Amino acid sequence: MRRTPSRRLFATALLVASVLAPVAVTPAGAVTPASASDRHGDGGGNAKHGHAEDDCPRNDLDPALTARLDRTVEQVRTQAGIPGVVVGLWLPGRGCYVRATGVADKTTGSPMRVDSFVRIGSETKTFTVTALLELVDRGEVGLDDPIDTYVRGVPNGGNITLRHLAEMRSGLFPYTSDPDFIHDLLSDPTRAFNPWEALSYGYRHANTFAPGTRFQYSNSNLVLLGLVIEKVTGQKVQRVIDERVLRPARLRHTLFPKGAEFPEPHPRGYTDQTLDGTTADATDWNPSWAWTAGAMISNLHDLRRWAEVVATGKLLSPETQAERLKVLPTGFPGTNYGLGILETGGWIGHNGSIPGYETVTVHLPQEKATMVLMLNTDSQVGGQEPSTLLARAVTQVVTPDHVYDGGGIGPR
């Protein structure tokens, strides 16, 4: 058996890559630039299915830059072994770039489409924390309330605040790092977990540090915040997120599934997070174990809109958004974390990794730029997340003074 799958299962994808040397992207050889229909359609020239007219209405990006992006994206995709990729870039005053490349299904060879739905993993955290912060704005909860006020039985719950949970500084052991959880999930990845069951795996372990003293990425924190939202509102968290976040943000293609349901079209998702280390098709795995930490689904059209909403605080009061953006060091150079939000190289937003899929959705306020990446694999290459490799390479091309790297501003 290979190394234990807990290498990031499935909570630490945000920061694993930040402490490892990047895989160099060598100068690209001659690559024929994709046609406009490929860049702005579904990879097969069928633009009408991909919101292409909405998401990139004019092919006005500098042709030389477009060609360079084509080469960069394709090179990273092939070197990292990524089956399919969707890339969206919106650069005010410069133009936009939307492209699907590679395959959505390795068996049939069907092309990746820009209108694909994907599982967004930990990007779910931005929706959960936004719902929580709306409760703060309504005066129904306080960020410095202890979790014990709302959820009983949390280890050291009298000293862990909602703020500690949202900024990943609670000290609670991540349930996804428990060996029994890993075994139970990977032995039957279609099974359903409820939030209390998932948390119980983490509660078997002592807390790892005193609240507020360190950063540790943990899905346990966000599952607890989901329970807080349900306790305060008296509603299922899925309904709260739908009514108070998705609808006001006009996100019509984003959902919180009850189980393994997955709207069409969607690519097959491939993972090496298996008990024997072989690659498996994780498309229909049940994401209930991730719940408010990582179960949601979206598409390029909605993620583009959401990136700006999160970074600018359109659904929150200025005061609450200011609290959200008080990012703190994570211990990993170049990466800071706020309330359910990351900052790296000036880019604000979040990434996501769940077996079979990875995403990045970030906004650069200095340039009002937005980047969305969607991949149908989470299999690491050289010890790094494929989405991080792609995000780094793309931003080195389009925003060299603001590189998404997790290890500091600018290339290393």
N, C-alpha and C positions, 0 to 999 in steps of 0.2 A: 504494500500500500504506500502511496505517496505521502507527502506531508499532510498533516491534519487539515481538512478543509477550512478550519477556523482562521486561516490566514486573513480573512476579512469578513467572515460569515456573520452577517452580510451587512455589517455596520461600519466598517472602517475604511471603506473605499475612498472616502473624502480625503484622507491624509496619508494613506500608505505610500502613494507615489511621491509625496513631497520630500521624503527622506532618502530617496534613491536617485542615483545619477540617471539623467535622461538618456534615452536611446537616441543617438544622433540621427538626424535626417540628412542624408547626403544629398548633394546637388542632383536634382532630377534630370533624367535623360529626356530625350525627345518623347513627348506624349502628345497625341493629337487632342487638342482641346475639345471638350464636349460641345455638342451643338446647343443652341439656345433652348431647344425643346427638352434636351436631357437635363440641362441645368435648372430649368424652371418648370419641368413637367414631372413625370413619374419615373424617369429613367428609361422610358420607352417612348417618349415623344407625345404622351397623352396628357397634355397640360391641363385639360379641363377638369380632371379628377383631382388635381393637386392643389387647388386654391392658388394656382400660380399667378393668376391675374391680380389677386388680392395681396399675396405675399411678396411679390416682386414685379410690380406692374410694368416697369421699364427696364430693359437690358442696357442700363446706362453706366455700369461699372467700366472703368478703363479696361480695354481689351487685353492689354499686357498683364494687368493685375488679375483679371479673370483667368487668363491662361496659366499664370503662376499658381493661382489657387487650385485650378484643375490638377496641375502636376503634383502639388503638395498633398492634396487630399488623397489622390489616387496612390501616391507613393506610401503614405502612412497606412492607408487601408491595406495595401498588399504586404508591406513589411510586417505589419502587426497581425496579419491574418484575420482581418475583420471581414465577415461576409458582406455586409451591407451597411451603408452610411447615408444619412441625410444631414446636410449642412445648410444652415441658414445664417446669413450675415446681412445686417442692415446698418449702413454707414451713412448717416445724413450728410448731404452735400457731396457724396462720392458715388453712391449707388447701392445696389443690393446684389446678393449672390445666393441663389437657392438651387441646390443640386441634390439629386439622389443618385448614388452610384453603387455598384456591386449587386448582390443578389439578396432577395428576401427569403429565399428557400434554396438551400444547398442541394436538395434532391431534384427539384424541378427546374432550378435555374431561373425562376421568375425574378424579374428585376425589383430592386428596392423602389419604393414610391414615396414621393414627398407628402402624400396625404395619408401616410401610414399612421395608425395608432401604435404606441409603444408603452410598455410598463416603465414608469419614470422613477421607480425606486425612491431614494431618499429625497428627491425633489418634493415628495409628499410633505416633508417637514415644513416647507415654506407655506403650504396651505393650512396645515394644522396650527402653526404658530400665528399665522394671520388671523385665524378664527379666534384663537386665544386673545390676541391683542385687541380684537374688536370688543371682546368682553371687558378688557381693561378700559377701553374708551367708554363703554356703557356704565362703568363703575360697578360691574358685577363681580370682578375679581381684582386683586392687586398683585403685581409682579413679585412683591416681597412677602406675599402670604405663604406660609408653610404648606407643603403638600398635604400634611395631616389634616388641614382644614377641610379638605375635600375628599381625600382617599386615605383610608386607614390601612395600617399594616405595612407601610413602606419603611424599610430599615432606616433609622435616623430621620424619619419623616417630619419630626418636629423642628428640625434644623435645616432641612432642604426646602428651598423656596421654588416657586414657579419660575422665577428668573434663573435660578441655578439649573433647572431642568432644560429650559429653552436655550441656554448658552452652553450646555454640555459641561457643566461644572458641579454636578451633584455628588459625584463619587459613587453612584450606584453601579454595581457590577453589571456589564452588558449581558443580557440573557443570551444573545447570539454568540457569546464566547463560551457558553457552557457546553462541555463535550456531549452531555446527554441530549441537549437540544439539537446540536448538529447531527448527531446520529439519528434521532427521532425524525427530524425533518427530511434528511436525505434518504432515509430508509423508505419513506412514503411521502414524497413531495406534493402529492395531491390532497393530503389530509387537511382538515380545517383546524385552526387554532383559535381560541378566544383570547382576549387580552390578558385576563388573569392567569390563564395557563401559561402564556408566553412569559409573563413577568416572574412566575414562580421559579423558572429555571435560574434566573439571576438572583433571586432572594436566597438561594442555597449558599451563596458566597458572601463573605464579609465585604462591606464597602471598601473601596480602594483608596480613598482619601477623604479628608474633611471637606464639607461643602464649600465651594468658592475658592479653593486653594489651587486647583489644577484644572486642566482641560482633559476630558476623555470622551471621545465620541461614543455614544451609547443609545441604541434604540429604546432601551428601557425608559429613558427620559421622555421621549415623545409618545410612547404608549400611555404613560401616566398623564400627560397633558391631554390626550384624547379622552381619558376617563374624567378628567376635570371638566372638560367641555360638556360631556354628557351629564355630569352631576349638576352643573350650574344651569344648563338649559332645559334639562328634563327631556332631551331629544337624542336620538341616535346621532353620533358625530357625522356620519355620512350626510344626513339631512341638514345639519348645521352648516357644514362646508358647502353644500350645494346652494342653500338659500342665502347664506351670508357672505360667501366668498365667490363661488363660481358664477352665480347669476349677476351680482353687481359688477363683476369684472368682465362680463359678457364672454365667458368661456363655455361655449356650447359643445365642445368636443373633448371635455375633460370629465372624468368620472371616478368615483370611489366604488370599486366593485364589491359585491357581497362575497364573491368566491373567485373562481377561476375564469369567469366570463370575460370575453375579450372582443371588442367590436372589430368589424372588418372595415377596411383592409388592415391587416397587421402582418409583419414579417415573422417568420419562425425565429426563436431566440435560442442561442447556443451557449452552453456553460461547461466549464471543467470543474465546477464545484460539485463533485460527486464523491461517493465513498471510495471508489477505486481510481479516481483521477481521470477517467476517460471523459470525452466530450459527450454531452447529452443534449437533447432537444428539451428545453425548459419552457416552451411556449405555454403549455397548459398547466404548469405548476400552480398551486394555489398560493397566492400572496398574502393570505389572511394572517400568517405569522408576523408580517411586518406592519399591518394595520395602519395606524396614524403615523407610523415612522416610514412607510415605504410601499403602500399597496396601490397607489393611484395610477391612472392611465391618462395619457393626453396625446396631442399631436403637434406638429410644427406650428400650425396656425395659432393655436391657443398658447403654446409656450412662448412664442414671440411676444404676444400681448402681455402674458404674465410676467415676463422678465422685467419690463418697465414698471408694471404695477408694484412688484415687490421692491425694486430698487428705489422708487420714488415715493412709495407710501400712499398711493392713490386711494386706498380703502381705509386709511388710518388718519388720525389727527396728527398734525406736525409734531406734537410733543411725544406721542407714542412712537412715531416713526424714528424720532431722534433717539429714543431708548433702544429701538431695534438696531440702529446702526452704530451703537457703541461697541464696536468690535474689540475683542481682546486677543492677545497672543495665544496661539495654540501650543507653542513649543516647537513648532515646525516652521522654519524660516519662510517668510513671505506669505503665510496663510494665517488670517485672523478670522474669528468667528463671533457673531453677534447673537441676536435672538432668532434662531432658526435660519441663519443666513451666513454665508461666507464672503470673504473679500480676499482676492488675490490679484496682484498687479493692477489694482484699481477696479477690476471687474467685481460686481456684486450680484449674488444670486445663490445658486446651489448646483451640485451635481447629483446624479443618482446612479446606483448600481444595484441590480437585483439579478438573480440567476437568469441569464439569457439576454439581458439588455443593459445598456448604459446611456445616460443622457447628461448634457450640460446645458443649463439655461442661465445666462448671465447678461448683465447690462453694464455698460461703461458710462457713467454719468458725465464724465469730462467731455466725451465726444458724442453723447446720446446714442451710442452704438449698442447693438444687441447681437448676441451670438447664441444659436441653438444647435446642438449636435444630438443626433439620435443614432445609436448603434445596436445591431442585433447580436451582440456578444458581450460578455463580461470577462472573458478569459484573458488573463494577464499575459503580457509579453515582456520578458526581461525584468519581471518583478513589478511592472507598472500597469496601471489601468489603461486600456486602449483609448478611452475618452480623454484622459489627461494628455496622452501623446498627441492626439489629434488637436485638442484645444491649444496646446502649446505651439504646435507647428503652424496652425492657422493664424493665431494672434501674432506670431513672429512675422508673418507676412503682412497682415493688415494693420496692426497696431503695435509696432516694434517697441514703442515706449511703454506699452501696457501689455505685457505678456502674461497670459494665464498659465501659471507654472506651479503654483503651490510651494515653490522653493525660493521665491523672491521675484522682484520686478526685473524683467529683462532676462535674456537667455543665460543659462549657466555654462 
